Structures are given as C-alpha cells and as structure tokens.
Amino acid sequence: MKCSFIKPNGSQCNANPISDSEFCFFHDPNSKERQKEAQISGGKANKVILKEALPVLTINESGDVITLLIDTISRVRSGEIDIRLANALGVLSGQLIKAFEMCQISDRVEIVEQKILEKKTTYNN
C-alpha cells in the first residue's frame, strides 16, 4: 500500500504510509506539528558551530589567500572546523582570487592605454 495523497499532476505519492494512517509522514494532515518540529530540529542539526572564533585574517593580496587556505586545511585536518565551513572558505577564496586577478588586469589595461595615448600625443606633435 502507498500513501493516498494525489499530487497536483494527478499521480499518487509513492511513499509508504505511516502506521495507523493512509498517508506518508509528509502528507498526513495529523502530523503537521511533528513536521514543523522535524524541520526545526533538522535545521539545528545542520548548523556549523565552531569551538572558538577563528582569528581575523587580513587579505589584501592573492598571497594572503594562500595563508587562509593553509590555515583552513590545517584546521580541517585537526578537526577544529567543520568541512562545510572549509568548503565555504574554499569557494569564497576562489572568488577572491578572481577578483584580485580582475584588478590586476584592469591596472595593466590602464597602463597600456596610457602608453598608447602618450605615443599618439608624441606622434601628433
């Protein structure tokens, strides 16, 4: 026997019903309060809690990102920080590296444009 709930597309839910009900946990009208409790407890279980606050690292250049990554790897290996936090730091570090690269490219383009303008000015005089 399957859950008696009929989906908006007309198909039946394929989940097994909970005991003493014709519906699964998610479609049982009598389990709404338990569903809310499950959502709350699930959210709490997924929260990353640090043993202590991580030190503030000033990141002004791409070399500083290397320091951050080395620190993060060490903390993951020692069990100090959760792997989910380390993954977030890794993703953000990648974005930061791209931002540094874009700034460097922008600076180089500006220098090239200045040199071209100088050459044009010299050539026209």
Steps between C-alpha positions, in 0.01 A plus 500: 500500500620851417415846634149605391604857418436601139752750362393806296603318180252222585756235599500329837774547758728195499609524865398243756229612744580543867342255742130554570462734200436481130753782440879531521660726761503802267140472382331390823279791614546385863881530491531872419634585847753214485606620153575847640699347788696285253584805287618695805713216637641428153606862463670494838684181411641659184632810675878528505626585848862595556679408820645850503495798266748487215767769503448799273722480195568811295492410131640772276664295225490153349788382722280561804245256354769232506546565872124467551486171310799355686339597831165353393655172387686468830183567699300244302770238551509565875120492525479864613257606229218330315559392142197706388662817632826403332316450171338843532841656568642320198225627270529855633880485465460404135273798443746727677787377282290578190431850634872559559575380146236733354651795688846413366368475145319831538819667624700359208240614246512850649881509467482380138235762420721772650799386293289500183374850578858619561613351167209664317575836663869470411422390143251786441745769619 
